[in-house]
């Protein structure tokens, strides 16, 4: 028997979580995309708080280099599925909630069905293609989108999109295009406490969104430097959505006569060519080689993670190309 009167008593003593707040948490369905440095504390705290349904999406296996920051996992989990391992660990913490593990990459083919079932969507993927894909669908459906990112000791956190009753600008209104800088945790590093702190903030925001607390970061962006302990909150409620954006498409749905533009380096293109015949123009050469592309044709930008493809799509849109898509694979 789930004796919630004792399990959740300490959080129910908090004034903001009194009354029917616990019932709201138990009724909520949260989609967590990414079960790594951010997703670990987010899912742990949400499970501990009694969020009734949590869906975890992550295609990766646990590696030894994850363990300094991904606190859901231990050495015996190396080479095992992150999503499945996380589900087992969270069920040990709280056996009275429903947890679903999706051992797949989030992409255009599965994103809409997953998002449609959610009360709140949590972006813990640290990948701009995934963030934009989630954002666009949440904005369309007006599902609150709690997004965060961390690199080295710096990060941000915000609540985007909102609901029909309390709308807010989308992630694209704040970040119309991802940075062309391809640095990530694999190249620049990150400290465990940094992702732990921001992941904890992210979990707190999800709880505030679920219970409808007015102090949530809806339409606000918090930036943090976790080394010098500096933080700023920026109100972006007046931010406008970008007038043009590249939609997403799966590789299997690229039109036969469309151009596939691989913006990886020549070496990457040779080592792992795309499944479909593609023109290769590395991102850093794209601006100087635009005359090699036909503006009357549909251009489908592709790379490994999607980051460079998103940047390339923005370059094309800003230079008069109208029919531009980003391949989500």
TISESE-44843 format. One record per residue (C-alpha): x, y, z; residue in three letters; residue number from 1. Coordinates in steps of 0.2 Angstrom, whole numbers, plus 2048, in hexadecimal, padded with zeros to 3 digits. Example, Ala and Ser with C-alpha at 12.3 -4.5 7.8 and 13.67 -1.06 7.14 Angstrom:
2
<node x="83E" y="7EA" z="827" rest="Ala" nr="1"/>
<node x="844" y="7FB" z="824" rest="Ser" nr="2"/>
This chain:
329
<node x="800" y="800" z="800" rest="Unk" nr="1"/>
<node x="806" y="811" z="7FB" rest="Unk" nr="2"/>
<node x="806" y="81B" z="80C" rest="Unk" nr="3"/>
<node x="808" y="82C" z="804" rest="Unk" nr="4"/>
<node x="804" y="834" z="815" rest="Unk" nr="5"/>
<node x="815" y="82F" z="81B" rest="Unk" nr="6"/>
<node x="81F" y="82E" z="80B" rest="Unk" nr="7"/>
<node x="81C" y="840" z="806" rest="Unk" nr="8"/>
<node x="819" y="848" z="817" rest="Unk" nr="9"/>
<node x="829" y="853" z="816" rest="Unk" nr="10"/>
<node x="825" y="85B" z="806" rest="Unk" nr="11"/>
<node x="813" y="85D" z="80A" rest="Unk" nr="12"/>
<node x="818" y="868" z="819" rest="Unk" nr="13"/>
<node x="81F" y="874" z="80C" rest="Unk" nr="14"/>
<node x="811" y="881" z="80A" rest="Unk" nr="15"/>
<node x="812" y="881" z="7F7" rest="Unk" nr="16"/>
<node x="80F" y="86F" z="7F7" rest="Unk" nr="17"/>
<node x="801" y="86E" z="804" rest="Unk" nr="18"/>
<node x="7EF" y="86B" z="7FF" rest="Unk" nr="19"/>
<node x="7EC" y="861" z="7EF" rest="Unk" nr="20"/>
<node x="7FE" y="863" z="7E8" rest="Unk" nr="21"/>
<node x="803" y="851" z="7EB" rest="Unk" nr="22"/>
<node x="7F4" y="84B" z="7E1" rest="Unk" nr="23"/>
<node x="7F9" y="856" z="7D3" rest="Unk" nr="24"/>
<node x="80A" y="84E" z="7D3" rest="Unk" nr="25"/>
<node x="803" y="83D" z="7D4" rest="Unk" nr="26"/>
<node x="7F8" y="841" z="7C5" rest="Unk" nr="27"/>
<node x="806" y="848" z="7BA" rest="Unk" nr="28"/>
<node x="80F" y="840" z="7AC" rest="Unk" nr="29"/>
<node x="820" y="846" z="7A9" rest="Unk" nr="30"/>
<node x="82B" y="842" z="79A" rest="Unk" nr="31"/>
<node x="83E" y="843" z="79D" rest="Unk" nr="32"/>
<node x="849" y="843" z="78E" rest="Unk" nr="33"/>
<node x="85A" y="83F" z="792" rest="Unk" nr="34"/>
<node x="85F" y="835" z="7A2" rest="Unk" nr="35"/>
<node x="871" y="83B" z="7A4" rest="Unk" nr="36"/>
<node x="878" y="849" z="7AF" rest="Unk" nr="37"/>
<node x="868" y="853" z="7AF" rest="Unk" nr="38"/>
<node x="85C" y="845" z="7AD" rest="Unk" nr="39"/>
<node x="863" y="83C" z="7BC" rest="Unk" nr="40"/>
<node x="85F" y="849" z="7CA" rest="Unk" nr="41"/>
<node x="84F" y="84E" z="7C1" rest="Unk" nr="42"/>
<node x="848" y="83C" z="7C0" rest="Unk" nr="43"/>
<node x="84E" y="838" z="7D2" rest="Unk" nr="44"/>
<node x="845" y="847" z="7DA" rest="Unk" nr="45"/>
<node x="835" y="845" z="7CF" rest="Unk" nr="46"/>
<node x="834" y="833" z="7D4" rest="Unk" nr="47"/>
<node x="837" y="838" z="7E6" rest="Unk" nr="48"/>
<node x="82A" y="845" z="7E6" rest="Unk" nr="49"/>
<node x="81D" y="839" z="7E0" rest="Unk" nr="50"/>
<node x="81A" y="83E" z="7CE" rest="Unk" nr="51"/>
<node x="80E" y="831" z="7C8" rest="Unk" nr="52"/>
<node x="815" y="82D" z="7B7" rest="Unk" nr="53"/>
<node x="827" y="82F" z="7B0" rest="Unk" nr="54"/>
<node x="82C" y="82B" z="79F" rest="Unk" nr="55"/>
<node x="83F" y="82A" z="79C" rest="Unk" nr="56"/>
<node x="846" y="82B" z="78B" rest="Unk" nr="57"/>
<node x="859" y="827" z="787" rest="Unk" nr="58"/>
<node x="861" y="81C" z="77A" rest="Unk" nr="59"/>
<node x="872" y="81B" z="783" rest="Unk" nr="60"/>
<node x="87C" y="80F" z="78D" rest="Unk" nr="61"/>
<node x="884" y="813" z="79E" rest="Unk" nr="62"/>
<node x="896" y="817" z="79C" rest="Unk" nr="63"/>
<node x="8A4" y="819" z="7A9" rest="Unk" nr="64"/>
<node x="8A6" y="82B" z="7A4" rest="Unk" nr="65"/>
<node x="894" y="82E" z="7A9" rest="Unk" nr="66"/>
<node x="896" y="82A" z="7BB" rest="Unk" nr="67"/>
<node x="89D" y="83A" z="7C2" rest="Unk" nr="68"/>
<node x="88D" y="843" z="7BE" rest="Unk" nr="69"/>
<node x="87F" y="837" z="7BA" rest="Unk" nr="70"/>
<node x="87A" y="832" z="7CB" rest="Unk" nr="71"/>
<node x="86D" y="825" z="7C7" rest="Unk" nr="72"/>
<node x="87B" y="819" z="7C1" rest="Unk" nr="73"/>
<node x="889" y="80F" z="7C9" rest="Unk" nr="74"/>
<node x="898" y="805" z="7C2" rest="Unk" nr="75"/>
<node x="88D" y="7F5" z="7C1" rest="Unk" nr="76"/>
<node x="882" y="7FE" z="7B5" rest="Unk" nr="77"/>
<node x="88F" y="802" z="7A8" rest="Unk" nr="78"/>
<node x="88A" y="7FC" z="796" rest="Unk" nr="79"/>
<node x="878" y="7FA" z="79C" rest="Unk" nr="80"/>
<node x="869" y="804" z="795" rest="Unk" nr="81"/>
<node x="868" y="815" z="79E" rest="Unk" nr="82"/>
<node x="855" y="816" z="79C" rest="Unk" nr="83"/>
<node x="852" y="804" z="7A3" rest="Unk" nr="84"/>
<node x="85F" y="806" z="7B1" rest="Unk" nr="85"/>
<node x="857" y="816" z="7B6" rest="Unk" nr="86"/>
<node x="846" y="80F" z="7B6" rest="Unk" nr="87"/>
<node x="84C" y="801" z="7C2" rest="Unk" nr="88"/>
<node x="855" y="80D" z="7CD" rest="Unk" nr="89"/>
<node x="846" y="819" z="7CE" rest="Unk" nr="90"/>
<node x="83A" y="80A" z="7D2" rest="Unk" nr="91"/>
<node x="845" y="806" z="7E0" rest="Unk" nr="92"/>
<node x="843" y="818" z="7E7" rest="Unk" nr="93"/>
<node x="830" y="818" z="7E4" rest="Unk" nr="94"/>
<node x="827" y="808" z="7DF" rest="Unk" nr="95"/>
<node x="816" y="811" z="7DF" rest="Unk" nr="96"/>
<node x="818" y="81B" z="7CF" rest="Unk" nr="97"/>
<node x="818" y="816" z="7BD" rest="Unk" nr="98"/>
<node x="829" y="817" z="7B4" rest="Unk" nr="99"/>
<node x="82B" y="814" z="7A1" rest="Unk" nr="100"/>
<node x="83C" y="811" z="799" rest="Unk" nr="101"/>
<node x="83E" y="815" z="787" rest="Unk" nr="102"/>
<node x="84F" y="80F" z="781" rest="Unk" nr="103"/>
<node x="84E" y="819" z="771" rest="Unk" nr="104"/>
<node x="854" y="82A" z="76A" rest="Unk" nr="105"/>
<node x="847" y="837" z="76A" rest="Unk" nr="106"/>
<node x="844" y="83C" z="758" rest="Unk" nr="107"/>
<node x="836" y="843" z="74D" rest="Unk" nr="108"/>
<node x="82F" y="831" z="74B" rest="Unk" nr="109"/>
<node x="82B" y="82F" z="75E" rest="Unk" nr="110"/>
<node x="82B" y="840" z="765" rest="Unk" nr="111"/>
<node x="819" y="845" z="762" rest="Unk" nr="112"/>
<node x="811" y="835" z="76A" rest="Unk" nr="113"/>
<node x="81C" y="837" z="779" rest="Unk" nr="114"/>
<node x="819" y="849" z="77C" rest="Unk" nr="115"/>
<node x="806" y="848" z="779" rest="Unk" nr="116"/>
<node x="805" y="83D" z="789" rest="Unk" nr="117"/>
<node x="80F" y="849" z="794" rest="Unk" nr="118"/>
<node x="80A" y="856" z="7A1" rest="Unk" nr="119"/>
<node x="81B" y="85E" z="7A1" rest="Unk" nr="120"/>
<node x="82A" y="85A" z="795" rest="Unk" nr="121"/>
<node x="83C" y="85B" z="79D" rest="Unk" nr="122"/>
<node x="84A" y="85E" z="791" rest="Unk" nr="123"/>
<node x="85A" y="856" z="799" rest="Unk" nr="124"/>
<node x="861" y="850" z="788" rest="Unk" nr="125"/>
<node x="86E" y="85E" z="786" rest="Unk" nr="126"/>
<node x="86C" y="85D" z="773" rest="Unk" nr="127"/>
<node x="865" y="86C" z="76A" rest="Unk" nr="128"/>
<node x="85C" y="861" z="75C" rest="Unk" nr="129"/>
<node x="853" y="858" z="76A" rest="Unk" nr="130"/>
<node x="84F" y="868" z="773" rest="Unk" nr="131"/>
<node x="848" y="871" z="764" rest="Unk" nr="132"/>
<node x="83E" y="861" z="75F" rest="Unk" nr="133"/>
<node x="836" y="860" z="770" rest="Unk" nr="134"/>
<node x="834" y="873" z="771" rest="Unk" nr="135"/>
<node x="82B" y="874" z="761" rest="Unk" nr="136"/>
<node x="81E" y="866" z="765" rest="Unk" nr="137"/>
<node x="81C" y="86D" z="777" rest="Unk" nr="138"/>
<node x="819" y="87F" z="770" rest="Unk" nr="139"/>
<node x="80C" y="878" z="763" rest="Unk" nr="140"/>
<node x="803" y="86E" z="771" rest="Unk" nr="141"/>
<node x="806" y="87A" z="77F" rest="Unk" nr="142"/>
<node x="80E" y="86E" z="78B" rest="Unk" nr="143"/>
<node x="81A" y="876" z="797" rest="Unk" nr="144"/>
<node x="82C" y="873" z="792" rest="Unk" nr="145"/>
<node x="83A" y="873" z="79F" rest="Unk" nr="146"/>
<node x="84B" y="874" z="797" rest="Unk" nr="147"/>
<node x="85C" y="875" z="79E" rest="Unk" nr="148"/>
<node x="86E" y="873" z="798" rest="Unk" nr="149"/>
<node x="87F" y="873" z="7A0" rest="Unk" nr="150"/>
<node x="891" y="874" z="799" rest="Unk" nr="151"/>
<node x="8A0" y="875" z="7A5" rest="Unk" nr="152"/>
<node x="899" y="87E" z="7B4" rest="Unk" nr="153"/>
<node x="88D" y="889" z="7AA" rest="Unk" nr="154"/>
<node x="87B" y="886" z="7A6" rest="Unk" nr="155"/>
<node x="869" y="88C" z="7A4" rest="Unk" nr="156"/>
<node x="858" y="887" z="7A9" rest="Unk" nr="157"/>
<node x="847" y="88D" z="7A3" rest="Unk" nr="158"/>
<node x="834" y="889" z="7A1" rest="Unk" nr="159"/>
<node x="82E" y="88B" z="78F" rest="Unk" nr="160"/>
<node x="81E" y="88A" z="785" rest="Unk" nr="161"/>
<node x="812" y="88A" z="794" rest="Unk" nr="162"/>
<node x="800" y="884" z="792" rest="Unk" nr="163"/>
<node x="7F1" y="88B" z="789" rest="Unk" nr="164"/>
<node x="7EC" y="894" z="799" rest="Unk" nr="165"/>
<node x="7FD" y="89B" z="79D" rest="Unk" nr="166"/>
<node x="807" y="89B" z="78D" rest="Unk" nr="167"/>
<node x="81A" y="8A0" z="78B" rest="Unk" nr="168"/>
<node x="826" y="8A2" z="77D" rest="Unk" nr="169"/>
<node x="82F" y="893" z="777" rest="Unk" nr="170"/>
<node x="842" y="88E" z="778" rest="Unk" nr="171"/>
<node x="844" y="894" z="766" rest="Unk" nr="172"/>
<node x="83E" y="8A6" z="76C" rest="Unk" nr="173"/>
<node x="84D" y="8A6" z="777" rest="Unk" nr="174"/>
<node x="859" y="89C" z="76D" rest="Unk" nr="175"/>
<node x="854" y="89E" z="75B" rest="Unk" nr="176"/>
<node x="863" y="894" z="755" rest="Unk" nr="177"/>
<node x="86F" y="889" z="75E" rest="Unk" nr="178"/>
<node x="881" y="88F" z="760" rest="Unk" nr="179"/>
<node x="88D" y="889" z="752" rest="Unk" nr="180"/>
<node x="899" y="884" z="760" rest="Unk" nr="181"/>
<node x="898" y="871" z="761" rest="Unk" nr="182"/>
<node x="89F" y="870" z="772" rest="Unk" nr="183"/>
<node x="896" y="864" z="77E" rest="Unk" nr="184"/>
<node x="89A" y="85A" z="78D" rest="Unk" nr="185"/>
<node x="8A5" y="84E" z="783" rest="Unk" nr="186"/>
<node x="8B0" y="85C" z="77D" rest="Unk" nr="187"/>
<node x="8B0" y="869" z="78B" rest="Unk" nr="188"/>
<node x="8AB" y="85F" z="79A" rest="Unk" nr="189"/>
<node x="89F" y="862" z="7A8" rest="Unk" nr="190"/>
<node x="89F" y="861" z="7BB" rest="Unk" nr="191"/>
<node x="894" y="855" z="7C4" rest="Unk" nr="192"/>
<node x="88D" y="862" z="7D1" rest="Unk" nr="193"/>
<node x="889" y="86E" z="7C3" rest="Unk" nr="194"/>
<node x="87D" y="862" z="7BA" rest="Unk" nr="195"/>
<node x="877" y="85C" z="7CB" rest="Unk" nr="196"/>
<node x="872" y="86E" z="7D1" rest="Unk" nr="197"/>
<node x="86A" y="873" z="7C0" rest="Unk" nr="198"/>
<node x="861" y="862" z="7BF" rest="Unk" nr="199"/>
<node x="85A" y="864" z="7D1" rest="Unk" nr="200"/>
<node x="854" y="876" z="7CC" rest="Unk" nr="201"/>
<node x="84C" y="86E" z="7BD" rest="Unk" nr="202"/>
<node x="843" y="861" z="7C7" rest="Unk" nr="203"/>
<node x="83D" y="86F" z="7D3" rest="Unk" nr="204"/>
<node x="836" y="878" z="7C4" rest="Unk" nr="205"/>
<node x="82D" y="869" z="7BE" rest="Unk" nr="206"/>
<node x="825" y="867" z="7CF" rest="Unk" nr="207"/>
<node x="820" y="87A" z="7CE" rest="Unk" nr="208"/>
<node x="819" y="878" z="7BD" rest="Unk" nr="209"/>
<node x="80E" y="869" z="7C2" rest="Unk" nr="210"/>
<node x="807" y="871" z="7D1" rest="Unk" nr="211"/>
<node x="804" y="882" z="7C8" rest="Unk" nr="212"/>
<node x="80F" y="88C" z="7D3" rest="Unk" nr="213"/>
<node x="811" y="89E" z="7CE" rest="Unk" nr="214"/>
<node x="823" y="89F" z="7D1" rest="Unk" nr="215"/>
<node x="828" y="893" z="7C4" rest="Unk" nr="216"/>
<node x="835" y="899" z="7B7" rest="Unk" nr="217"/>
<node x="827" y="89A" z="7A9" rest="Unk" nr="218"/>
<node x="82D" y="8A6" z="79C" rest="Unk" nr="219"/>
<node x="83E" y="8A8" z="7A6" rest="Unk" nr="220"/>
<node x="84F" y="8A2" z="7A3" rest="Unk" nr="221"/>
<node x="85B" y="89F" z="7B1" rest="Unk" nr="222"/>
<node x="86E" y="89F" z="7AD" rest="Unk" nr="223"/>
<node x="87A" y="898" z="7BA" rest="Unk" nr="224"/>
<node x="88D" y="898" z="7BC" rest="Unk" nr="225"/>
<node x="88F" y="889" z="7C9" rest="Unk" nr="226"/>
<node x="8A1" y="88D" z="7CC" rest="Unk" nr="227"/>
<node x="89F" y="89F" z="7D1" rest="Unk" nr="228"/>
<node x="88D" y="89D" z="7D7" rest="Unk" nr="229"/>
<node x="886" y="8AB" z="7CC" rest="Unk" nr="230"/>
<node x="875" y="8AA" z="7C5" rest="Unk" nr="231"/>
<node x="869" y="8B5" z="7BB" rest="Unk" nr="232"/>
<node x="857" y="8B4" z="7B6" rest="Unk" nr="233"/>
<node x="852" y="8BB" z="7A6" rest="Unk" nr="234"/>
<node x="83F" y="8BE" z="7A2" rest="Unk" nr="235"/>
<node x="83C" y="8B9" z="790" rest="Unk" nr="236"/>
<node x="829" y="8BA" z="790" rest="Unk" nr="237"/>
<node x="82A" y="8C8" z="783" rest="Unk" nr="238"/>
<node x="835" y="8BE" z="777" rest="Unk" nr="239"/>
<node x="82E" y="8BB" z="766" rest="Unk" nr="240"/>
<node x="82E" y="8AA" z="75D" rest="Unk" nr="241"/>
<node x="83A" y="8AA" z="74E" rest="Unk" nr="242"/>
<node x="831" y="8AE" z="73D" rest="Unk" nr="243"/>
<node x="839" y="89F" z="734" rest="Unk" nr="244"/>
<node x="83F" y="88E" z="73B" rest="Unk" nr="245"/>
<node x="844" y="87E" z="733" rest="Unk" nr="246"/>
<node x="838" y="870" z="736" rest="Unk" nr="247"/>
<node x="83E" y="85E" z="73A" rest="Unk" nr="248"/>
<node x="83D" y="84F" z="72F" rest="Unk" nr="249"/>
<node x="842" y="83D" z="731" rest="Unk" nr="250"/>
<node x="84F" y="836" z="725" rest="Unk" nr="251"/>
<node x="843" y="82A" z="71E" rest="Unk" nr="252"/>
<node x="837" y="838" z="71A" rest="Unk" nr="253"/>
<node x="843" y="842" z="710" rest="Unk" nr="254"/>
<node x="83B" y="846" z="6FF" rest="Unk" nr="255"/>
<node x="843" y="83C" z="6F0" rest="Unk" nr="256"/>
<node x="848" y="84C" z="6E7" rest="Unk" nr="257"/>
<node x="84D" y="856" z="6F6" rest="Unk" nr="258"/>
<node x="860" y="85A" z="6FA" rest="Unk" nr="259"/>
<node x="868" y="852" z="709" rest="Unk" nr="260"/>
<node x="875" y="85E" z="710" rest="Unk" nr="261"/>
<node x="882" y="855" z="71B" rest="Unk" nr="262"/>
<node x="88A" y="863" z="725" rest="Unk" nr="263"/>
<node x="897" y="858" z="72E" rest="Unk" nr="264"/>
<node x="8AA" y="859" z="729" rest="Unk" nr="265"/>
<node x="8B0" y="850" z="71A" rest="Unk" nr="266"/>
<node x="8B8" y="843" z="724" rest="Unk" nr="267"/>
<node x="8A8" y="83F" z="72E" rest="Unk" nr="268"/>
<node x="89E" y="83E" z="71E" rest="Unk" nr="269"/>
<node x="8AB" y="831" z="716" rest="Unk" nr="270"/>
<node x="8AB" y="827" z="726" rest="Unk" nr="271"/>
<node x="898" y="826" z="729" rest="Unk" nr="272"/>
<node x="88F" y="82C" z="719" rest="Unk" nr="273"/>
<node x="87C" y="82F" z="71B" rest="Unk" nr="274"/>
<node x="870" y="821" z="716" rest="Unk" nr="275"/>
<node x="86A" y="82D" z="708" rest="Unk" nr="276"/>
<node x="875" y="835" z="6FB" rest="Unk" nr="277"/>
<node x="87A" y="846" z="702" rest="Unk" nr="278"/>
<node x="884" y="855" z="6FD" rest="Unk" nr="279"/>
<node x="892" y="858" z="70A" rest="Unk" nr="280"/>
<node x="896" y="86A" z="70F" rest="Unk" nr="281"/>
<node x="89D" y="86C" z="720" rest="Unk" nr="282"/>
<node x="895" y="879" z="72B" rest="Unk" nr="283"/>
<node x="8A4" y="884" z="72C" rest="Unk" nr="284"/>
<node x="8A4" y="885" z="719" rest="Unk" nr="285"/>
<node x="891" y="887" z="716" rest="Unk" nr="286"/>
<node x="890" y="89A" z="715" rest="Unk" nr="287"/>
<node x="89E" y="89B" z="708" rest="Unk" nr="288"/>
<node x="896" y="88D" z="6FE" rest="Unk" nr="289"/>
<node x="884" y="891" z="6FD" rest="Unk" nr="290"/>
<node x="885" y="893" z="6EA" rest="Unk" nr="291"/>
<node x="887" y="880" z="6E9" rest="Unk" nr="292"/>
<node x="875" y="87E" z="6EF" rest="Unk" nr="293"/>
<node x="865" y="881" z="6E6" rest="Unk" nr="294"/>
<node x="858" y="88D" z="6EF" rest="Unk" nr="295"/>
<node x="84A" y="885" z="6E5" rest="Unk" nr="296"/>
<node x="84D" y="874" z="6ED" rest="Unk" nr="297"/>
<node x="849" y="86D" z="6FE" rest="Unk" nr="298"/>
<node x="858" y="86C" z="709" rest="Unk" nr="299"/>
<node x="859" y="85F" z="717" rest="Unk" nr="300"/>
<node x="867" y="863" z="723" rest="Unk" nr="301"/>
<node x="86F" y="854" z="72C" rest="Unk" nr="302"/>
<node x="87E" y="851" z="737" rest="Unk" nr="303"/>
<node x="882" y="844" z="746" rest="Unk" nr="304"/>
<node x="879" y="84D" z="754" rest="Unk" nr="305"/>
<node x="86E" y="85A" z="74C" rest="Unk" nr="306"/>
<node x="877" y="869" z="753" rest="Unk" nr="307"/>
<node x="881" y="86D" z="743" rest="Unk" nr="308"/>
<node x="872" y="869" z="738" rest="Unk" nr="309"/>
<node x="867" y="876" z="742" rest="Unk" nr="310"/>
<node x="875" y="883" z="740" rest="Unk" nr="311"/>
<node x="876" y="880" z="72E" rest="Unk" nr="312"/>
<node x="863" y="881" z="72C" rest="Unk" nr="313"/>
<node x="863" y="892" z="734" rest="Unk" nr="314"/>
<node x="871" y="898" z="728" rest="Unk" nr="315"/>
<node x="867" y="892" z="719" rest="Unk" nr="316"/>
<node x="857" y="89B" z="71F" rest="Unk" nr="317"/>
<node x="860" y="8AB" z="722" rest="Unk" nr="318"/>
<node x="867" y="8AA" z="711" rest="Unk" nr="319"/>
<node x="857" y="8A8" z="707" rest="Unk" nr="320"/>
<node x="854" y="896" z="707" rest="Unk" nr="321"/>
<node x="842" y="893" z="70C" rest="Unk" nr="322"/>
<node x="83F" y="880" z="70B" rest="Unk" nr="323"/>
<node x="84B" y="87A" z="718" rest="Unk" nr="324"/>
<node x="849" y="86A" z="724" rest="Unk" nr="325"/>
<node x="854" y="863" z="732" rest="Unk" nr="326"/>
<node x="856" y="850" z="732" rest="Unk" nr="327"/>
<node x="852" y="848" z="742" rest="Unk" nr="328"/>
<node x="859" y="836" z="743" rest="Unk" nr="329"/>
